Amino acid sequence: MIEIRWHGRGGQGAKTAALLLADAAFETGLYVQGFPEYGPERMGAPITAYNRLSESPIRVHSNIYDPDIVVVVDETLLKSVDVAAGLKETGKLLINTNSEPESVLKAFPGFKGSIYAIDAADISRRTIGRNLPNTPLLSAVVKLSGIMDEESFFENMKKAFREKFSHKTEMIDGNMNAVREAWASVVPLNEVAARN
């Protein structure tokens, strides 16, 4: 079973991304869970969402305390939320950031897992025309989790976007461009830092 925890702010699409990931994983035949943890419901407030993906039935129905992957939709949360809490020692941390790799790595001293970065905000602004980081982050999570190969995921997303944006074909193209660019752009920060 792969357990994923999303950290974002209300209105940034963390809940939507978790539900889209559950839909995509379900299409591959996996058992899935995708759900948010609700707190004060207001735009900009920190929120958490979760995914469980498994080849066998999932019998656990609780929040995720020891995730395999943590996704940080809003980098400002690094200052106020312990996003790496409970993250497995070999876990993966994915951060939406345009910060220098060294500064991000300093925020997690002693973390033995892998830290990945993607500038999902920039990708979404250029491809979709708005800051909607959840689409690029969804692509990066699928790649890091290994639940689907690239071609299957792209086909799955194209179908989902055609259904969602049936009257806005430019949104289909923009979202597909975001998905493709994100897949190619997610990088392990320790490798980038070592090259610099």
RAKA-V213848 format. One line per field, one symbol per residue. phi: phi as a letter, one per 20 degrees, with the letter a starting at -180 (. if undefined). A space follows every 10 residues. Layout:
phi: ???
//
This chain:
phi: .ddccddbcg nenfffffff fffffffenf eccbbedecf ebgnfgcccc cccbecgede cbfddcfecd ddfcgfffec cefegmggge fcddcfbdff gffffffcfn fefdddcbef ffgfffednb ecfffffgff fffffmfbfg fffffffgff ffffdgdcff ffffffffff ffgeefcfff fffffe
//
